[in-house]
């Protein structure tokens, strides 16, 4: 039995940075608030809760105090959130990934210049909500190629993407929009390079193995995309967020196993999965 792991694996740089910022802040402030989970991973979230991170669902739950602070997650937040925090003198720990910040700037700068901003993304995802906010609520979200049913009459239209979307789907949408009047120079491939590399490596690996394990949380967008990519090439693909979910019977029948991790999946979960897969073979039950 052989296990091949897609690189990069474990946390991406943006997630690692967000966790480091929160851990440092937990030592500095008495109370640290975060809107929703810091990252889409149950194990990491639970560990941070134990260390004192306080997860809230809306701004009204925050009690402004000089010794408390609010974390902006790596997905970013809307300008309205920053405004609220500043107006209420609430300390901000901005863990927005620098890559997401750049996309926010594109959304903001082009909408200020009178461009229509098209975003390939999920309108319910926090990153996309922030991009819409930075476009002054003018951006239009394209969820799939089926949404490309309009012509572009002005040169002043740009296409950007949520940082974790499937690059192949982005290219399909770009091509459909080019036929409908989008200028090539107005296309910005804003999918993050870590995510692109994981997707491309997985796409190549998944066609050469008997079974694929995608490790990560079911509510993680980039993990979900990796799973969809794996399924296209390998019918025996499984999304695993806990060891108990490992498909023991199928694993024992496989000679070559491919493994990929979402950008918010800790490296130690990958190690645990590899150990458990090897144990399954040794036990042979
Ligand atoms: S996936 Fe990319 S854009 Fe998103 S947090 Fe990680 S490094 Fe940043």
Boltz pocket constraint, residues with backbone or C-beta under 6 A from the ligand:
constraints:
  - pocket:
      binder: B
      contacts: [[A, 12], [A, 13], [A, 14], [A, 15], [A, 74], [A, 75], [A, 97], [A, 98], [A, 99], [A, 100], [A, 163], [A, 164], [A, 192], [A, 193], [A, 194], [A, 195], [A, 222], [A, 263]]
      max_distance: 6.0
